[in-house]
Protein backbone atom coordinates (compact mmCIF):
# COMPACT_ATOMS: atom_id res chain seq x y z
CA UNK A 1 0.00 0.00 0.00
CA UNK A 2 1.20 3.50 -0.79
CA UNK A 3 1.49 5.81 2.19
CA UNK A 4 1.02 9.46 1.25
CA UNK A 5 2.26 12.15 3.58
CA UNK A 6 0.34 15.39 4.17
CA UNK A 7 -2.92 13.51 3.78
CA UNK A 8 -5.33 16.45 4.14
CA UNK A 9 -3.38 18.74 1.83
CA UNK A 10 -3.11 16.07 -0.87
CA UNK A 11 -6.67 14.67 -0.81
CA UNK A 12 -7.25 14.83 -4.60
CA UNK A 13 -3.99 12.92 -5.14
CA UNK A 14 -4.94 10.38 -2.48
CA UNK A 15 -8.34 9.86 -4.09
CA UNK A 16 -6.72 9.24 -7.48
CA UNK A 17 -4.32 6.64 -6.07
CA UNK A 18 -7.08 4.90 -4.07
CA UNK A 19 -9.44 4.85 -7.07
CA UNK A 20 -6.71 3.16 -9.11
CA UNK A 21 -6.17 0.58 -6.36
CA UNK A 22 -9.90 -0.20 -6.22
CA UNK A 23 -10.12 -0.48 -10.01
CA UNK A 24 -7.18 -2.88 -10.05
CA UNK A 25 -8.69 -4.93 -7.21
CA UNK A 26 -11.97 -5.22 -9.13
CA UNK A 27 -10.12 -6.19 -12.32
CA UNK A 28 -8.14 -8.92 -10.52
CA UNK A 29 -11.11 -10.19 -8.52
CA UNK A 30 -9.81 -9.08 -5.12
CA UNK A 31 -12.94 -6.90 -4.82
CA UNK A 32 -16.33 -7.67 -6.32
CA UNK A 33 -18.62 -4.79 -7.18
CA UNK A 34 -22.19 -5.67 -6.13
CA UNK A 35 -25.19 -4.76 -8.24
CA UNK A 36 -27.08 -3.38 -5.23
CA UNK A 37 -26.49 -0.29 -3.07
CA UNK A 38 -25.64 -1.26 0.51
CA UNK A 39 -27.60 1.72 1.83
CA UNK A 40 -30.89 1.85 -0.10
CA UNK A 41 -30.86 -1.59 -1.79
CA UNK A 42 -31.49 -0.15 -5.26
CA UNK A 43 -30.16 -2.07 -8.25
CA UNK A 44 -27.26 -0.09 -9.70
CA UNK A 45 -23.60 -0.11 -10.64
CA UNK A 46 -22.43 0.52 -7.09
CA UNK A 47 -19.60 2.95 -6.39
CA UNK A 48 -16.86 2.41 -3.82
CA UNK A 49 -17.18 4.84 -0.90
CA UNK A 50 -14.22 5.12 1.46
CA UNK A 51 -14.61 6.00 5.12
CA UNK A 52 -10.80 5.97 5.45
CA UNK A 53 -8.59 6.53 2.41
CA UNK A 54 -5.68 4.92 4.26
CA UNK A 55 -7.60 1.63 3.91
CA UNK A 56 -8.18 1.67 0.14
CA UNK A 57 -9.84 -1.74 -0.15
CA UNK A 58 -12.26 -1.22 2.75
CA UNK A 59 -15.24 0.24 0.92
CA UNK A 60 -18.96 0.62 1.25
CA UNK A 61 -20.76 0.01 -2.05
CA UNK A 62 -23.27 2.80 -2.72
CA UNK A 63 -25.44 3.99 -5.60
CA UNK A 64 -24.58 7.40 -7.04
CA UNK A 65 -27.24 9.18 -4.93
CA UNK A 66 -26.23 7.57 -1.63
CA UNK A 67 -22.54 8.11 -2.47
CA UNK A 68 -23.19 11.82 -3.02
CA UNK A 69 -25.02 12.08 0.32
CA UNK A 70 -22.20 10.23 2.12
CA UNK A 71 -19.56 12.54 0.61
CA UNK A 72 -21.56 15.63 1.62
CA UNK A 73 -21.84 14.32 5.20
CA UNK A 74 -18.07 13.71 5.28
CA UNK A 75 -17.36 17.21 3.94
CA UNK A 76 -19.66 18.78 6.55
CA UNK A 77 -18.03 16.75 9.34
CA UNK A 78 -14.58 17.78 8.10
CA UNK A 79 -15.59 21.46 8.24
CA UNK A 80 -16.84 20.97 11.80
CA UNK A 81 -13.62 19.17 12.78
CA UNK A 82 -11.47 21.86 11.14
CA UNK A 83 -13.37 24.53 13.07
CA UNK A 84 -12.71 22.70 16.34
CA UNK A 85 -8.98 22.51 15.58
CA UNK A 86 -8.83 26.24 14.78
CA UNK A 87 -10.60 27.16 18.02
CA UNK A 88 -8.05 25.15 20.04
CA UNK A 89 -5.10 27.12 18.65
DOPA-69262 format. One record per atom (N, C-alpha, C, CB): x negated, y negated, z; atom name; residue in three letters. Coordinates in steps of 0.001 Angstrom, whole numbers, plus 500000, padded with zeros to 6 digits. Glycine has a CB too. Layout:
! residues N
x, y, z, site, code
X, Y, Z, CA, ALA;
...
***
This chain:
! residues 89
x, y, z, site, code
499151, 501187, 500000, N, UNK;
500000, 500000, 500000, CA, UNK;
499115, 498762, 500000, C, UNK;
500961, 499995, 501225, CB, UNK;
499543, 497747, 499300, N, UNK;
498800, 496504, 499206, CA, UNK;
499212, 495599, 500352, C, UNK;
499035, 495813, 497844, CB, UNK;
498240, 495117, 501099, N, UNK;
498507, 494187, 502194, CA, UNK;
498201, 492791, 501686, C, UNK;
497656, 494530, 503474, CB, UNK;
499163, 491893, 501741, N, UNK;
498979, 490537, 501246, CA, UNK;
498942, 489592, 502433, C, UNK;
500105, 490141, 500251, CB, UNK;
497875, 488807, 502503, N, UNK;
497736, 487846, 503584, CA, UNK;
498599, 486619, 503295, C, UNK;
496256, 487443, 503772, CB, UNK;
498822, 485806, 504298, N, UNK;
499659, 484610, 504174, CA, UNK;
501023, 484967, 503602, C, UNK;
498973, 483556, 503288, CB, UNK;
501669, 485908, 504259, N, UNK;
502921, 486495, 503777, CA, UNK;
503972, 485442, 503446, C, UNK;
503472, 487451, 504809, CB, UNK;
504261, 484529, 504375, N, UNK;
505327, 483547, 504139, CA, UNK;
505010, 482636, 502963, C, UNK;
505557, 482708, 505388, CB, UNK;
503753, 482193, 502875, N, UNK;
503375, 481263, 501827, CA, UNK;
503378, 481919, 500450, C, UNK;
502012, 480686, 502119, CB, UNK;
503238, 483227, 500394, N, UNK;
503113, 483933, 499128, CA, UNK;
504318, 484822, 498837, C, UNK;
501853, 484764, 499126, CB, UNK;
505497, 484460, 499339, N, UNK;
506666, 485326, 499187, CA, UNK;
506983, 485685, 497740, C, UNK;
507858, 484665, 499797, CB, UNK;
506968, 484746, 496776, N, UNK;
507248, 485171, 495399, CA, UNK;
506251, 486219, 494897, C, UNK;
507229, 483962, 494471, CB, UNK;
504995, 486095, 495251, N, UNK;
503995, 487084, 494863, CA, UNK;
504242, 488424, 495525, C, UNK;
502609, 486592, 495208, CB, UNK;
504627, 488390, 496785, N, UNK;
504940, 489619, 497518, CA, UNK;
506126, 490313, 496865, C, UNK;
505241, 489315, 499011, CB, UNK;
507149, 489564, 496532, N, UNK;
508341, 490143, 495914, CA, UNK;
508002, 490800, 494584, C, UNK;
509414, 489071, 495711, CB, UNK;
507118, 490190, 493808, N, UNK;
506718, 490758, 492518, CA, UNK;
506000, 492090, 492712, C, UNK;
505814, 489775, 491753, CB, UNK;
505065, 492135, 493660, N, UNK;
504323, 493364, 493934, CA, UNK;
505272, 494460, 494426, C, UNK;
503211, 493104, 494977, CB, UNK;
506155, 494116, 495350, N, UNK;
507078, 495099, 495927, CA, UNK;
508045, 495610, 494862, C, UNK;
507861, 494484, 497110, CB, UNK;
508538, 494719, 494013, N, UNK;
509442, 495146, 492932, CA, UNK;
508739, 496150, 492020, C, UNK;
509931, 493922, 492107, CB, UNK;
507477, 495908, 491727, N, UNK;
506706, 496840, 490895, CA, UNK;
506553, 498193, 491587, C, UNK;
505317, 496252, 490573, CB, UNK;
506323, 498169, 492892, N, UNK;
506170, 499420, 493645, CA, UNK;
507474, 500211, 493644, C, UNK;
505725, 499131, 495094, CB, UNK;
508597, 499524, 493793, N, UNK;
509903, 500198, 493779, CA, UNK;
510176, 500768, 492386, C, UNK;
511039, 499216, 494199, CB, UNK;
509895, 499993, 491361, N, UNK;
510116, 500476, 489989, CA, UNK;
509288, 501721, 489714, C, UNK;
509772, 499380, 488965, CB, UNK;
508047, 501716, 490153, N, UNK;
507178, 502877, 489950, CA, UNK;
507706, 504078, 490737, C, UNK;
505725, 502551, 490375, CB, UNK;
508155, 503839, 491965, N, UNK;
508690, 504931, 492789, CA, UNK;
509942, 505534, 492161, C, UNK;
509005, 504430, 494205, CB, UNK;
510779, 504710, 491558, N, UNK;
511969, 505218, 490869, CA, UNK;
511542, 506037, 489649, C, UNK;
512908, 504046, 490442, CB, UNK;
510600, 505505, 488895, N, UNK;
510124, 506194, 487683, CA, UNK;
509525, 507562, 488005, C, UNK;
509083, 505333, 486960, CB, UNK;
508807, 507660, 489120, N, UNK;
508143, 508916, 489482, CA, UNK;
509022, 509843, 490312, C, UNK;
506880, 508622, 490240, CB, UNK;
510196, 509360, 490716, N, UNK;
511113, 510189, 491482, CA, UNK;
510928, 510102, 492988, C, UNK;
510967, 511593, 491060, CB, UNK;
510010, 509251, 493443, N, UNK;
509812, 509076, 494885, CA, UNK;
511015, 508375, 495521, C, UNK;
508525, 508271, 495156, CB, UNK;
511687, 507527, 494763, N, UNK;
512941, 506896, 495180, CA, UNK;
513998, 507227, 494136, C, UNK;
512778, 505337, 495349, CB, UNK;
515217, 507416, 494591, N, UNK;
516328, 507671, 493677, CA, UNK;
517354, 506564, 493872, C, UNK;
516965, 509087, 493922, CB, UNK;
517637, 505880, 492768, N, UNK;
518617, 504792, 492819, CA, UNK;
520021, 505396, 492819, C, UNK;
518433, 503807, 491613, CB, UNK;
520812, 505143, 493856, N, UNK;
522186, 505674, 493865, CA, UNK;
523080, 504886, 492909, C, UNK;
522774, 505630, 495295, CB, UNK;
524219, 505426, 492640, N, UNK;
525187, 504764, 491762, CA, UNK;
526285, 504074, 492569, C, UNK;
525808, 505778, 490794, CB, UNK;
526079, 503965, 493878, N, UNK;
527082, 503376, 494768, CA, UNK;
526380, 502411, 495729, C, UNK;
527862, 504489, 495559, CB, UNK;
526993, 501264, 495967, N, UNK;
526486, 500288, 496934, CA, UNK;
526631, 500850, 498345, C, UNK;
527238, 498932, 496803, CB, UNK;
525581, 500731, 499143, N, UNK;
525644, 501257, 500510, CA, UNK;
526471, 500382, 501440, C, UNK;
524249, 501403, 501070, CB, UNK;
526827, 499182, 500990, N, UNK;
527604, 498279, 501828, CA, UNK;
529101, 498344, 501525, C, UNK;
527108, 496864, 501650, CB, UNK;
529459, 498223, 500243, N, UNK;
530888, 498154, 499898, CA, UNK;
531394, 499386, 499144, C, UNK;
531149, 496923, 499064, CB, UNK;
530514, 500331, 498884, N, UNK;
530857, 501587, 498206, CA, UNK;
531355, 501429, 496773, C, UNK;
531895, 502296, 498992, CB, UNK;
531082, 500290, 496136, N, UNK;
531486, 500152, 494737, CA, UNK;
530512, 500927, 493850, C, UNK;
531539, 498652, 494318, CB, UNK;
531001, 501377, 492717, N, UNK;
530158, 502069, 491754, CA, UNK;
529409, 501001, 490954, C, UNK;
531006, 503012, 490814, CB, UNK;
528082, 501115, 490924, N, UNK;
527256, 500086, 490297, CA, UNK;
525854, 500632, 490041, C, UNK;
527191, 498819, 491182, CB, UNK;
525022, 499809, 489420, N, UNK;
523599, 500109, 489360, CA, UNK;
522996, 499377, 490561, C, UNK;
522932, 499657, 487964, CB, UNK;
522842, 500094, 491653, N, UNK;
522431, 499485, 492913, CA, UNK;
521051, 498857, 492807, C, UNK;
522444, 500517, 494026, CB, UNK;
520869, 497773, 493554, N, UNK;
519598, 497051, 493615, CA, UNK;
518943, 497315, 494962, C, UNK;
519806, 495523, 493392, CB, UNK;
517616, 497337, 494960, N, UNK;
516859, 497591, 496185, CA, UNK;
516745, 496303, 496993, C, UNK;
515453, 498157, 495859, CB, UNK;
517292, 496306, 498198, N, UNK;
517176, 495159, 499100, CA, UNK;
516196, 495528, 500207, C, UNK;
518575, 494749, 499694, CB, UNK;
515243, 494642, 500447, N, UNK;
514216, 494881, 501463, CA, UNK;
514496, 494056, 502710, C, UNK;
512820, 494551, 500912, CB, UNK;
514518, 494717, 503847, N, UNK;
514609, 494002, 505119, CA, UNK;
513211, 493580, 505560, C, UNK;
515286, 494883, 506207, CB, UNK;
512190, 494308, 505089, N, UNK;
510803, 494033, 505446, CA, UNK;
509938, 494330, 504226, C, UNK;
510350, 494883, 506688, CB, UNK;
509392, 493284, 503618, N, UNK;
508586, 493473, 502413, CA, UNK;
507270, 494205, 502694, C, UNK;
508294, 492130, 501775, CB, UNK;
506888, 494323, 503939, N, UNK;
505680, 495080, 504260, CA, UNK;
505950, 496583, 504246, C, UNK;
505135, 494657, 505627, CB, UNK;
507208, 496961, 504053, N, UNK;
507601, 498373, 503911, CA, UNK;
508329, 498492, 502567, C, UNK;
508527, 498863, 505129, CB, UNK;
507571, 498482, 501467, N, UNK;
508178, 498335, 500136, CA, UNK;
509116, 499457, 499707, C, UNK;
507109, 498220, 499134, CB, UNK;
508972, 500635, 500272, N, UNK;
509843, 501735, 499848, CA, UNK;
510978, 501994, 500825, C, UNK;
509034, 502997, 499674, CB, UNK;
511106, 501155, 501841, N, UNK;
512260, 501220, 502745, CA, UNK;
513267, 500192, 502258, C, UNK;
511847, 500954, 504251, CB, UNK;
514284, 500668, 501544, N, UNK;
515240, 499763, 500921, CA, UNK;
516662, 500143, 501274, C, UNK;
515061, 499756, 499414, CB, UNK;
517526, 499166, 501161, N, UNK;
518965, 499383, 501247, CA, UNK;
519496, 499147, 499840, C, UNK;
519661, 498427, 502322, CB, UNK;
520262, 500083, 499322, N, UNK;
520759, 499993, 497951, CA, UNK;
522083, 499245, 497939, C, UNK;
520923, 501399, 497326, CB, UNK;
522099, 498071, 497273, N, UNK;
523266, 497197, 497278, CA, UNK;
523671, 496822, 495862, C, UNK;
522986, 495939, 498095, CB, UNK;
524965, 496557, 495673, N, UNK;
525439, 496009, 494401, CA, UNK;
524947, 494555, 494315, C, UNK;
527025, 496095, 494284, CB, UNK;
525082, 493954, 493156, N, UNK;
524585, 492600, 492965, CA, UNK;
525230, 491619, 493944, C, UNK;
524835, 492148, 491533, CB, UNK;
526545, 491740, 494155, N, UNK;
527240, 490824, 495068, CA, UNK;
526771, 490965, 496504, C, UNK;
528729, 491059, 495005, CB, UNK;
526680, 492198, 496993, N, UNK;
526227, 492427, 498369, CA, UNK;
524758, 492040, 498530, C, UNK;
526432, 493902, 498765, CB, UNK;
523951, 492260, 497471, N, UNK;
522538, 491891, 497533, CA, UNK;
522396, 490372, 497650, C, UNK;
521782, 492411, 496286, CB, UNK;
523215, 489643, 496907, N, UNK;
523193, 488183, 496980, CA, UNK;
523561, 487694, 498382, C, UNK;
524154, 487584, 495944, CB, UNK;
524591, 488286, 498954, N, UNK;
525016, 487920, 500315, CA, UNK;
523904, 488219, 501318, C, UNK;
526310, 488679, 500710, CB, UNK;
523278, 489385, 501191, N, UNK;
522203, 489771, 502115, CA, UNK;
521015, 488816, 502007, C, UNK;
521745, 491214, 501833, CB, UNK;
520680, 488401, 500791, N, UNK;
519565, 487462, 500613, CA, UNK;
519898, 486089, 501185, C, UNK;
519206, 487335, 499129, CB, UNK;
521149, 485655, 501049, N, UNK;
521555, 484366, 501625, CA, UNK;
521495, 484419, 503148, C, UNK;
522980, 483987, 501162, CB, UNK;
521916, 485536, 503736, N, UNK;
521835, 485682, 505195, CA, UNK;
520393, 485624, 505658, C, UNK;
522480, 487001, 505648, CB, UNK;
519484, 486305, 504904, N, UNK;
518074, 486292, 505278, CA, UNK;
517504, 484872, 505181, C, UNK;
517272, 487256, 504380, CB, UNK;
517858, 484154, 504115, N, UNK;
517364, 482786, 503939, CA, UNK;
517857, 481886, 505071, C, UNK;
517813, 482220, 502575, CB, UNK;
519128, 482028, 505446, N, UNK;
519663, 481224, 506552, CA, UNK;
518968, 481563, 507855, C, UNK;
521172, 481438, 506696, CB, UNK;
518723, 482843, 508116, N, UNK;
518032, 483255, 509340, CA, UNK;
516604, 482720, 509345, C, UNK;
518029, 484793, 509473, CB, UNK;
515956, 482727, 508186, N, UNK;
514583, 482218, 508104, CA, UNK;
514545, 480724, 508424, C, UNK;
513990, 482480, 506700, CB, UNK;
515537, 479972, 507927, N, UNK;
515592, 478541, 508236, CA, UNK;
515779, 478319, 509732, C, UNK;
516729, 477863, 507454, CB, UNK;
516621, 479131, 510349, N, UNK;
516837, 479030, 511797, CA, UNK;
515548, 479348, 512533, C, UNK;
517968, 479980, 512258, CB, UNK;
514874, 480427, 512133, N, UNK;
513621, 480826, 512783, CA, UNK;
512541, 479769, 512587, C, UNK;
513139, 482177, 512235, CB, UNK;
512453, 479187, 511400, N, UNK;
511471, 478141, 511139, CA, UNK;
511743, 476919, 512012, C, UNK;
511485, 477749, 509653, CB, UNK;
513013, 476590, 512216, N, UNK;
513372, 475466, 513074, CA, UNK;
512981, 475715, 514517, C, UNK;
514855, 475191, 512985, CB, UNK;
513109, 476939, 514980, N, UNK;
512709, 477299, 516344, CA, UNK;
511209, 477162, 516513, C, UNK;
513149, 478731, 516681, CB, UNK;
510442, 477580, 515506, N, UNK;
508985, 477489, 515579, CA, UNK;
508551, 476023, 515598, C, UNK;
508330, 478233, 514387, CB, UNK;
509182, 475170, 514803, N, UNK;
508833, 473764, 514778, CA, UNK;
509142, 473081, 516100, C, UNK;
509561, 473069, 513656, CB, UNK;
510223, 473462, 516763, N, UNK;
510598, 472836, 518023, CA, UNK;
509667, 473246, 519162, C, UNK;
512029, 473192, 518374, CB, UNK;
508985, 474386, 519018, N, UNK;
508053, 474847, 520040, CA, UNK;
506721, 474093, 519977, C, UNK;
507810, 476345, 519888, CB, UNK;
506416, 473542, 518832, N, UNK;
505102, 472881, 518655, CA, UNK;
505044, 471526, 519288, C, UNK;
504770, 472748, 517196, CB, UNK;
***
